[in-house]
Amino acid sequence: MNFSRELARDLPGSKTILVHPGGMKTDLFKGTNTDTSNFMEPNVVAEIIWDEVESQRSPFKELQIMRNDDGSPSVSYDPRIPELPFADLVVPDDVKKMGILSKEQAKAAQKFFSFED
């Protein structure tokens, strides 16, 4: 993730977008017992990413494209709850269920992982 922010910082006028897509119906699961019937269609995810790139105004954007139970995409912005070794952060249960950070937690995470000197 830091490379995307550094790229936006070190190349004035450039823009970077960090995309975290959820499960998609691709050949990745071919030959496995994984049921992909409720996974997202890759062309739908590609359209979302294209639209986000076309509309991006800020130097850096982080985007989550997660799948709903019915396979439709759900888009959210900013960092998600960090994985280990940051799992011991105190995060409210309702936020954990959503899989995203509150605005205050996102600001704290940005400050913690900031690339600024």
N, C-alpha and C positions, 0 to 999 in steps of 0.2 A: 504494500500500500504506500509506503513512504516514497518509492520511486515515482509514482504518479504525481504526488504532491511536489517532489523535487523538480520534476520535469516542468510542471506548471510554473514553479518559482524561477527556475534557471533559464527558461526560454520565454522571455517576455512576449506577450501576445499569443502564446500557445494555450491550448486548452486540453485537459485530460479528463477522462471519465473512467471511473473504476466500477465495473459491473460485476455483480454476484448473481448469476442465474441459478435458479433451482432446477429440479429434475425436468428433463425434456425427453421427448420421444425420439431418441437417436439410436444408432447401432451400438452405443456404449454398452447396453445391457443385452445385446444379442447373444444367445447361447446360455443365458442365465435364467433363473427362475423368477426374476424380478418382474412384477406386474407393472407395466408402464401405461396401463389404460387411463390412469388419471394424471399422467404427466403432461406438461405443456407442449404445444406444437412449436417446433423450432422457428417456423416462419413468423409466428405471432411474437415470439421473443425478439427475433431479429427486427421486426417492425417497431417494437417498443424502443429498442436500443437506437435504431436509426432516428426515430422521432426525438429521443433525448439528445442525441448528438447534434441534430439540426437546430434544436431550440436552446442549446446550452449557451449561457451568457457569462457565467463565472469561469475563472481559470481552472477550477477543480470541482468535480461533482462525483459523489458516490451514490450508487444506485443498487437496490436489491430487487430482483424479480423472482419472487417466490411463488409457488403454486398453491392454489386453494385446493380443497378436497375434490372439487369437480374438475381439476386440471386447468382452470382459468388462472391467468397471471394476477398477482397482487404486487403492486409497485410501491416501494417505500424508499426514503432517502436518508442519507447520513449513515454513520456507522451502526452496525449491529452489535449486540452484546458480545464482548470479547470472549474468545475461547481460552482454554488453559494457556498460560499460567494465570490468567486474570479471572478465572471462574469464581474466585473468592470475593469478588466485588459484591457489595450489597445492592441487589437489584430487586425491586418490588415484584411479587409474583405475577401481577397483571401484565407488567412489562415483559417478564420472562416468557409468558404465553404468547405475546405478540412477536417476540424475537427481535425487538428493536429497542433502542435507547430512548429515554425521554430527552427533551431538548436540553435539560440541565446536564444529564449524563453525557449526551453527545458533546456538549461544550467542554466538559471535564475531560472526556476521552481525547478530543482534538487538542486540548492543551497538553495532556500527558504525552501524546504521540506527535506533538508539533515538530516541524522541521526547522522552525525559526531558531536562530542563534541566540 
